[in-house]
Amino acid sequence: MTVFANVIEGRAEEAGDRQPDINPSNLADVVGEAIWAAPADVERAIAAARAAWPRWSATTPQQRFDILDRAGTEILARKEELGRLLSRENGKPLPDGIGEAARAGFVVKYFAGEAVRIGGEKFDSVRSGIEVDVTREPLGVVGIITPWNFPLAIPAWKIAPALAFGNTVVFKPSELTPASTWMLTDIFQRAGLPPGVLNLVNGDKEAVDTLLEDPRVQAISFVGSTPIAEYIYSRGCAKGKRIQALGGAK
């Protein structure tokens, strides 16, 4: 049986409860088993991301470009394999699955380019002889929570820009599509990310709540249903986090 592990500090961890990943178009077809992360596992992932942040945020734009570009290249080279796996666990028609895999690769390569296009702004101050410089700096640890319907493209839209601009990530995908998201995480790791920069935790509301409550997580980016978006927005804002909550994919 294929196991889709959690990835914490660069290591695949298979300890924990297992949840079957079932093909929705053929309930007799079990794609594999996902390892469920307990709250303590999520906390370790957050600690790993926080520990990796000073070094990752200090890397050069070129270093971040190189890693993301390699990841995008591998996604595109394996788009048919990834698309078949996506369609098998998601129920999406095969051409759509392959197309989504290709889109994810293009998105990652686009944000690789953005890493070397980071700019700032300069303004005249209201005071004579003074200039105002606006620069962009990484926030820190970003929690990313994604849905089942686009299990490659939406994580790519979220993870790639977070990494490109020097943030570290704790990624909590939908519990319905652990295979696609494990493969995507593995490709990012293979591209050369240092341990702890991208951590994967499978889970449900407990994992989400841990990300929302932990003060080491500076921001949350979410796509999913409107009720959950409202929940994440209200809980996260109350904790002083920066929140991007896209309810109903809007």
C-alpha positions in Angstrom: 0.0 0.0 0.0 1.4 3.4 -1.0 1.7 5.7 2.0 1.4 9.5 1.7 3.4 10.7 4.7 3.7 14.0 6.5 6.8 15.9 5.7 8.4 17.7 8.6 11.9 19.3 8.4 12.6 17.5 5.2 11.8 14.1 6.5 8.8 11.8 5.5 7.1 10.7 8.7 4.8 7.7 8.6 3.9 7.5 12.3 0.2 8.2 13.0 -3.3 7.1 12.1 -3.9 6.2 8.5 -6.8 7.4 6.3 -7.6 5.6 3.0 -7.4 7.7 -0.2 -10.2 6.3 -2.4 -10.9 6.8 -6.1 -14.3 8.5 -6.1 -15.1 7.0 -9.5 -14.2 3.5 -8.4 -14.7 2.9 -4.7 -12.9 -0.4 -4.8 -9.7 1.4 -5.9 -7.7 2.5 -2.9 -5.0 4.9 -4.1 -3.1 4.7 -0.9 -3.1 5.8 2.7 -2.5 9.2 4.2 -0.8 9.6 7.5 -2.9 11.9 9.8 -1.0 14.6 11.6 -1.8 15.0 15.3 -1.7 18.6 16.7 1.7 17.9 18.1 2.9 17.0 14.6 1.6 20.3 13.3 3.4 22.1 16.1 6.6 20.4 15.1 6.1 21.4 11.5 5.6 25.0 12.6 8.7 24.9 14.7 10.7 23.5 11.8 9.4 26.3 9.5 10.2 28.9 12.1 13.7 27.5 12.5 14.3 27.4 8.8 13.0 31.0 8.2 16.1 33.1 9.1 18.3 31.1 6.6 15.7 30.9 3.9 14.7 34.6 4.1 18.4 35.4 3.7 18.9 33.5 0.5 19.4 35.5 -2.7 16.6 35.9 -5.3 18.7 33.9 -7.7 18.9 31.0 -5.2 15.2 31.0 -4.8 14.7 31.2 -8.6 16.9 28.2 -9.2 15.0 26.0 -6.8 11.5 27.0 -8.0 12.5 26.8 -11.6 13.8 23.3 -11.1 10.5 22.3 -9.4 8.5 23.8 -12.2 10.6 22.0 -14.8 10.0 18.6 -13.1 6.3 19.2 -12.8 6.0 19.9 -16.5 8.2 16.9 -17.4 5.9 14.6 -15.3 2.6 16.3 -16.1 1.0 13.1 -17.5 2.0 11.0 -14.5 0.8 13.7 -12.1 -2.4 14.3 -14.1 -3.2 10.5 -14.0 -2.7 10.4 -10.3 -4.8 13.5 -9.8 -7.6 12.2 -11.9 -7.5 8.9 -10.1 -8.0 10.3 -6.6 -10.0 13.4 -7.6 -12.4 12.0 -10.2 -11.5 14.7 -12.8 -11.4 13.7 -16.5 -7.9 12.8 -17.5 -7.3 15.7 -19.9 -8.3 18.1 -17.1 -6.0 16.4 -14.7 -3.0 16.6 -17.1 -3.9 20.1 -17.9 -4.0 21.1 -14.3 -0.6 19.5 -13.7 0.8 21.5 -16.6 -0.8 24.7 -15.2 0.8 24.0 -11.8 4.2 23.7 -13.5 3.8 27.0 -15.3 2.7 28.8 -12.1 5.7 27.6 -10.2 8.0 28.7 -13.0 6.3 32.1 -13.2 6.9 32.7 -9.5 10.5 31.6 -9.9 10.8 34.6 -12.2 9.0 36.8 -9.7 11.7 36.0 -7.2 14.3 37.9 -9.3 11.8 40.7 -10.1 11.2 41.8 -6.5 11.1 45.6 -6.6 10.5 48.5 -4.3 9.3 52.1 -4.6 10.9 55.5 -3.9 8.8 58.6 -3.0 9.6 62.2 -2.1 8.9 62.9 1.5 6.7 65.9 2.6 10.0 67.0 4.3 12.5 68.7 2.0 15.6 66.7 1.2 14.1 63.4 2.5 13.2 60.3 0.4 10.9 57.4 1.4 11.9 53.9 0.4 9.4 51.1 0.3 10.8 47.6 0.4 9.2 44.2 0.5 10.3 41.7 3.2 9.2 38.1 4.0 6.7 37.7 6.8 7.9 34.5 8.3 5.8 31.3 8.5 2.8 31.0 6.3 0.1 28.4 6.8 -1.5 27.2 3.5 -4.8 25.4 3.4 -6.1 24.1 0.1 -9.2 22.3 -1.2 -9.8 19.0 -3.1 -11.0 20.3 -6.5 -7.6 21.6 -7.8 -5.1 19.7 -5.7 -2.1 20.7 -7.8 -2.9 24.1 -9.2 -4.2 25.8 -6.1 -1.3 24.7 -3.9 1.1 25.8 -6.6 -0.6 29.3 -6.6 -0.1 29.5 -2.8 3.2 27.8 -2.1 5.3 29.2 -5.0 4.8 32.9 -4.2 5.3 32.3 -0.4 8.6 30.6 -1.1 9.7 33.0 -3.8 9.5 35.9 -1.4 11.4 34.3 1.4 8.7 32.8 3.6 8.6 29.3 5.0 5.4 27.2 4.7 3.3 24.7 6.7 1.0 23.2 4.1 -2.3 21.5 5.1 -4.0 20.1 1.9 -7.5 18.6 1.6 -7.8 15.3 3.3 -9.5 14.0 0.1 -6.4 14.4 -2.2 -3.3 13.5 -0.3 -1.5 11.7 -3.2 -1.3 14.8 -5.5 -0.2 17.1 -2.7 2.4 14.6 -1.4 3.8 14.4 -4.9 3.9 18.2 -5.3 5.7 18.5 -2.0 8.2 15.8 -2.9 9.0 17.7 -6.1 9.7 20.9 -4.2 11.9 19.0 -1.8 13.8 17.3 -4.7 14.4 20.7 -6.3 16.7 21.6 -3.3 14.6 23.3 -0.6 16.5 23.3 2.7 14.8 21.2 5.5 11.9 22.9 7.2 11.2 25.4 4.4 8.2 23.5 3.2 6.3 21.1 5.6 3.3 19.0 4.7 0.7 17.9 7.3 -2.3 15.9 6.5 -5.3 16.5 8.7 -8.7 18.1 9.4 -10.0 20.9 11.6 -7.6 20.1 14.4 -4.7 20.8 12.1 -6.3 24.1 10.9 -7.0 25.2 14.5 -3.4 24.6 15.4 -2.2 26.8 12.6 -4.7 29.5 13.6 -3.7 29.5 17.3 0.1 29.3 17.0 1.7 32.7 17.3 4.7 31.5 15.2 2.4 31.5 12.1 2.3 35.0 10.7 -0.1 34.4 7.9 -2.7 32.0 6.6 -3.8 31.6 3.0 -6.9 29.5 2.4 -9.2 28.4 -0.4 -12.4 26.5 0.3 -16.0 26.9 1.3 -17.4 30.2 2.4 -18.3 29.0 6.0 -14.7 27.8 6.6 -13.3 31.0 5.0 -15.3 33.0 7.5 -14.2 30.9 10.3 -10.5 31.2 9.4 -10.8 34.9 8.8 -12.4 35.6 12.2 -10.2 33.3 14.2 -7.0 34.4 12.4 -7.6 38.1 12.6 -8.4 37.8 16.3 -4.8 36.4 16.6 -3.3 39.2 14.6 -2.4 37.1 11.6 -2.6 38.3 8.0 -5.4 36.3 6.4 -6.3 35.5 2.8 -9.6 33.6 3.0 -11.1 32.8 -0.4 -14.6 31.4 0.2 -16.2 29.6 -2.7 -12.9 30.2 -4.6 -13.8 33.9 -4.8 
